[in-house]
Amino acid sequence: MPDVYARTALLPDGWADDVLLSMDDAGTITDVLRGASRRASTAGRLPGVVIPGLPNVHSHAFQRGMAGLAERRGAPGESFWSWRDRMYAFAARLGPDDVEAIAAQVYVEMLEAGYTAVAEFHYLHHGPDGATYDNPGEMGERLFAAATRAGIGITLLPTLYRAGGFGGRALAPEQRRFLSDAAGYARRLEAAARATAEDGERALGVALHSLRAVPPDDLAPTLAVADAVAPGCPVHIHVAEQEREVEECLEWSGTRPVDWLLDHAPVSARWCLVHATHASGAELGRVARSGAVVGLCPTTEANLGDGIFPLRTLLDAGGAFAIGSDSHASVSPVEELRWLEYGQRLARRERTVTAALPAGSTARTLLEHAWRGGAAAVGRSVGSLSPGRRADWIVLDPDHPVLAGRDRDDLLDAWIFAGNANPVREVWVGGRRVVADGRHPARDEVASRFRRTVERVRQTG
Ligand SMILES: [Zn+2]
């Protein structure tokens, strides 16, 4: 692939001018040259400030189709659990074509917002009645197809879902389509592994839905299957999202959920603990020492009334985090990072909570975590403009009013904390430009299929 030139780019050791980025035909960066203006005359010029693309470490793509549809007050009031009932009812109306159409829409939205990779936490395995599709990997393949259509990198996380609650409680009827037995789960992983072969934008990981849904005896065999199919792949799990979940875990085991997980599973840097909202300080210290990444989804956690994650506690312990858009109430790294920081400010009545260093930029600190933790959680070589990483980046328009008169870290702070207009001008994934002039070329076509899908689903509801 031809070289490209950036007037200013954020490299692993800081801002650099006159940067020439070289990549191979497979979409991997091969060389990063500074002070390159002479050679750059033949290279394509990137129209703005170049920074790595953001990994989105937690997505349930189908939920984009119901965003905004669970905002009416019920009796006696709405909670995460009543939202979940609505989500199950919505999911029950979706077939493979619908999931593919909705996923393509949300993936295009992610790219235009600056996400270049997504980890898809996928548990909608079967038909609405719980019957297995003829192809057990059907739904996973639809998610891959949607990602390829959009041009986003994807780590598919086929999810193990075995029980309806702590202690191996039976599944509710509306959870049947999530169910996996050991053999079926292994087949789905193998099918997904075949679909990732020789495609640099696809990868495979595993997800354990939660401690509610995965009995202890299933942990070790699932990880063994994962390592046989995709050695060293990322492992994701929802944990401690709700206080009720913490109480139920205490009742069941006498231990808090994050402690229980750390006591019984080989949690390490390949793990992504999603939410961990109600982890104690002691638990977060253990998480930090394990090297695991905490997957934070601030706009969904706000939408669902989960609570505020104690970020400063994790950071003081040296822990890692990344961001995800989860239910897609919002699809924007800006909103996730902004609300992550704002939640801390509101809870602590302080400013610039995430930026620990004197004079350090809050946005730069947030972004560096999201890149580093995000790369680990998606299990792909992304999140950095350096040789060996995927050629995934975004180009911010320095002339956009949101960024006018700002440069370097000030420009990042303006992007995350000022205004609502989107100054992402170009997005590149694997060395290919997938968003130009702020627009995905398939935006209209993908949106019209999405519109037809959500209209039809509404009529069947
Ligand atoms: Zn989730």
Residues whose N, C-alpha, C, O or C-beta is under 5 A from the ligand:
A	BS01	ZN	D326
